[in-house]
């Protein structure tokens, strides 16, 4: 599963780590009627929308998107918030 680690910095200085995952990416595709690969076009709204969607889904905010955007200063990649690594179900045959 694809996960995107983001850091949301609010206008009041608070920071929040947000992990975007499948429900948020599927929500993106349904909302914008575009494949999730469209996020790489550089349109800022796409990244901010998935950060908001993940925050809303995880009950970190109860604001709608427009109101939430007005409280946020930046949304950026968060290399310190690593995605969970899932072990292999079957050990590889070595030899």
JOGI-V178269 format. One record per backbone hydrogen bond with DSSP energy under -1.0 kcal/mol. CO is the residue of the C=O (numbers start at 0). NH is the residue of the N-H. E is the energy in kcal/mol with one decimal. If there is no record, write none. Layout:
# JOGI-V178269
CO&NH&E / CO&NH&E
This chain:
# JOGI-V178269
3&19&-3.1 / 4&77&-2.3 / 5&17&-3.0 / 6&75&-1.9 / 7&15&-2.3 / 8&72&-3.0 / 8&73&-2.0 / 9&12&-2.2 / 13&9&-3.0 / 15&7&-3.0 / 17&5&-3.1 / 19&3&-2.4 / 20&23&-1.2 / 20&24&-2.0 / 21&25&-2.9 / 22&26&-1.8 / 23&27&-2.2 / 24&28&-2.2 / 25&29&-2.3 / 26&30&-2.8 / 27&31&-2.9 / 28&32&-1.3 / 34&37&-2.5 / 35&38&-1.7 / 36&39&-1.6 / 37&40&-1.9 / 42&45&-1.2 / 43&47&-2.2 / 44&48&-2.6 / 45&49&-2.0 / 46&50&-1.9 / 47&51&-2.5 / 48&52&-3.0 / 49&53&-2.4 / 50&54&-2.1 / 51&55&-3.0 / 52&56&-2.8 / 53&57&-1.9 / 54&59&-3.3 / 55&58&-1.6 / 63&67&-2.6 / 64&68&-2.7 / 65&69&-1.3 / 67&70&-2.0 / 68&71&-1.1 / 70&10&-2.8 / 73&8&-2.8 / 75&6&-3.1 / 77&80&-1.5
